[in-house]
Amino acid sequence: MIALLALESCDQRFLSPTVGNPRVIFCEMCHGSKPSRRALALEWIATGEVDMQRRTTVYIQSAQHRRDPTEQRMDELPVSTSRRLPRKSGATRKASPYERLKQAIMSGELPPGEPLVELALAEWCNVSRTPVREALTRLEQDGLIQRNDRGLIVRESSPEEILDIYDTRIVLESKAAAVAAERRTSIDLVAMRRAEERAHRVDTDDPHALAERNREFHRTVWRASRNESLIDLLERLNLHLGRYPATTLAYPGRQDTSHVEHHDLVDAIEARDPETASAIATRHFTAARDIRLRLWESE
């Protein structure tokens, strides 16, 4: 079998016929003194040139002076001996059935109440029924689809659900703001200020951009809390909110009010005032809940 030696110290790549278990060899000198080259080697693996599931990693001291006599440079070998060609840098990974179906639900392409039939979805995703079945199981666990007497359907919307989602979000967001005020760093403040400014400058005629910049800002607050459990819960809650594509920021006057609240929230976090930060977050998301209910009633 062919083993691939990533000898980055001399900027050469080798293919080495070996007996037994193939090895991926990195130069220890590069690993110890050239972190950037080590990163390049890992990127090489990530692009698919090396299958780490079938190889072990071995370090050597000097790649340049320990070349085995049986080794040949890659460009000296016939093309037929190359086990795998590198992927093109611009190649994109095909979306999985789970990702494709989730995006269709979030965008409204698959509307609430839409029946989800395995065979039809498999043809739509151009895959067999097995990965579609697995994707539906995950989506049901995420709460994006549900079962009724007809089978699986996209989860339907209701004012009761909006209240449930926002009541939970108010608790989590206020807690995240309070913890961020206690744990934030100066770098967190820079990230929040920049996200706040980007949200303020966004084109108000682009609802998608408004929503994306708003999510970006609130994620900087979550990250400042340094509470992974809290962040995970908030991300999962975002999946449910994603089924309501209309953004509350498009509501008349909401964008300006939201910007003031964002600014005040960052001020409270900067001042390490958890009580004020929590109160601002509670007020901010209570207003968002009320607007969301008005939007649902007008649909």
N, C-alpha and C positions, 0 to 999 in steps of 0.2 A: 504494500500500500504506500501511497505517497504521503510524506509528512511535510508540512509547511513550516519553514523556519523564518520567523520575523526578526531578522538581524538588523535592527534599526541603527546600530552604532556606525555602520559603514554605509547606510542608506542603500542596502541591497536586499533583495528577497531571493530566497533559495527554495528549491524543491529537492528534498532528500529522500531517496528510497531507503527505507529502514525495514528491519525485521521485527515482528511483534506489534506492540501497541504504538500507533503513530504518536508523535509528540509535537507540540507547539513550543518552540524555544524562543524566549526573549533574552536579550542581553541584560545581565544584571547591572552592568555599568550604566546602561541607558535608564533602567528602572530606578537606580539610585540617584543619578545626577541629572537626568533629563526627563522630568515628569511629562513634559509636552510630548516627547517621543513615545513614552509609555501610553499616553492618551491616544496617540495616533495608532499604535498597535491595537489598542482596544477597539478603536473605531473601525480598524480593518476587520476585526472579528465581527463587529456589529453589522457590517455590510454583507456578511455572508460568505466571505472568502474562506473562513475557517469555521467548522462546525464544532463548537466546544463541547457538545454532548458526546462526541465520539473521540475526543482527544484529551490528553492531560497536559498541564503546563509545566515546563522545566526551565530553570534559569541557568545560564552559564556566565562565566566571568567576562570573557572576551569573545565576542562574536567574530571579530576580525581575524583572530589568530587561532581559532579552533575549528576551522572548516575541515570536515572529513574528506578524505581523498575521493570518496564515491560521490560527493555532492556535485551538482551542476547548477550553474546559474539558470534562472527561469527562462531567460531569452536564448539559452543554449539547448534547451530541450525541445523535442518535436511537439507540435501543438497537441497531438493525440495523447501525450503523457500527462497533460494538465488535467487534474481531477475536476476542477471547477473554475469557470471564468468569473472575474469580479463583476458584480452588478454595476450598472451605470449609476453614477451619482444622482441622476435626476429621477431614478426609478421610484415609483410610489407603490405602497402596499395596498392591496385590494381590501376594501372595508369588509369586515366580517358580517355575517347575517345579523348578529346582535347589534353591532354599531349602526348598520344601515336601518334596521327596524326602529331602533331607539331614536335616531335622527328623524325618521319619517313621522314618528309619534310627536316628538318635540316641535317639529315644524308645522304640524297640522296636516301633513300630506296623508297620514292615516288619522282621520278625525275621531273624536270620542264616539264610542258605540260601534265602530267599524269591526265586523267579524274578521277573525284571523284564522284562515284556513291553511294548514301546513303545506298542502300540495301547491296551492296558488302562490304562497310566499316563497316556496322553494324555486318555482319557475321564475318569479320576479327577481330573486337574489342570484339565480343561475347556480344553484347548489343542490345537493341532495336533501332529503327531508330530515336527516339526522341532525345536521348543524342548525337547521331552523327550529327543530324541536328543542334543542339545547338553548337556543336564543330565547325562545318563548318562555322556557322555565326561568331563565335569568330575569327577563322582563317582568314576569309575574312576581318574582321575589323583590324586584325594585318597586313594585306597586304601580307600574305603568300600564299593565293590562290586568284583566280580571275575568273570572269565569261566571257565566250565567247558564240558564237552561239551554242556550244555543251553542255553548262552548266558550272559547276564548274571544274576548273583544277588547278593544282599546278602552281603558278606564274612562267612564263618563264623568263630566264635570257637574258640580252642584255647589250652591252657596254654602251648604254645611261643610263641604270639604275645604272651601276657601277659608272659612273661619278656623277650621282645625289646623290647616297648614300655617296660617298666619299667627294663630295663638302660640303654636309651637315655635315658630320663627322668632316671634317677639322675645320669648324667654331665652332662646339660644343666642340671638344677636346681642341682646342686652348683656348677657353673661360674657360673651366674647369681647365686647367693648370694655367691660369692667376689668377683665383679666389682662387685656392688652394694655390698659392704663398702668397696671402693676408691673408688667413684664417687658414692655416695649424697649427697644434699643434706639439709638440715634439713626441707625440704618433703616429701621422700621418707619421712623418718622419721615425720612426722605422718600421712601417708597409710597407712603400714604399721601404726602403732599403732591408728589408727581402724579399719582393716580387721580387725586382730586382735581388737579389742573387739567388733565386729559379729559375727565368727565365734563368739566365746565366748558371746554373748547369744542366738544363734539357737535356735529351738525344736528340741529334739533329736528330737521326734516327726515332724518334717518332713524326710525324706531329701533332697528336692529343694532345700530352703532350705539344708541343711547343705552339700551339694555346691556350690551357687552361692556361698555365703559363703567357702568354702574356696578356690574358684577365684579369687574376688575378692582374697583375701589374697595368694595366690601371684603374681597379676599385678602387684601393687604392688611385689613383690620384683623381678620381671622388669623393670619400668619403671625401677627404681632402677639397674639395670645399664647402662642407656642403650646397649644393644647390640642394634640392630634385627635383625641376622641371627639372633642367639640367640633373640630374642622370636618371630620368624617360625617358627623350628623348633619352639619350644615350643607355639605355637598350632596348628601342623599336627599335632603329637603329640596334642594335646587332642582332635582329631577322632577319632583311633583309640580313645582312652580313652572317648570319648562313646558308643561302641557297647557299653560295659559299664555300663548305667544304674545298677546298684546301687552305692551309695557305701560306701567302706571306713569312713567315719566312723560308720556305723550299727552297726558291729561292736562288741560289748560292750567298754567301756573305752577304745575308740580315740579318742573325742571328747576326753576329758580329757587323754590322753597327747598328742594332737595340739596342744591348746591350749598345753601346757607347751613343746613343741618350737617352736611358732610364736613364743612369747614369747622363748625362748632365741635363736632365729634373729635376731630383730630386735635383741636386745641385742648380739649379735656384730657385726651390720652397723653398729649405732650406734658400737661401739667400734673400727670399722675394722679388724676382725680377720678377714681373708679365710679363713685356715686353719680357724678354729673355725666360721665360717659354712658353709663347704663341708662340714665333717664333720657338722654338725647336719643339713643338707639331705640328705646321703647316708643318715644314720641314719633320718631321717623317711620318705624314699621307699622305702628297703629294707623297712621295716616295712609300708608301704602295699602293696608288691608281694606280700609274704607273705600278707597278709590277702586281697588280691585273688585269689590262687590258692586259698585256702580257700573263698572265696565261689563260685568257679567249680566246685570239686569238689562243693559242696553243692547245686548247681542240679539 
